[in-house]
């Protein structure tokens, strides 16, 4: 039986102890990084599409709320103008007497 030498490619790595994460090998780490990068590349168009849709929905909702507030304020201004018009008409009627 031959002696195992750490780092020797012919020697299989020891399994991790229970509860311990397996040691990452350089090739395993680069494979994980490569898979993450590929996943990001594949998912990016989907993320961009969702982002654009959300932005459009938010913009539409904000526009609706702004328009509603402007309508409310315009209604108040229109009522004030109508009140002023009636008051001016009443003053002109009194002046004409």
Residue pairs with C-beta under 8 A, 6 or more apart in sequence:
4 11
5 11
13 23
13 25
15 22
16 22
16 23
24 32
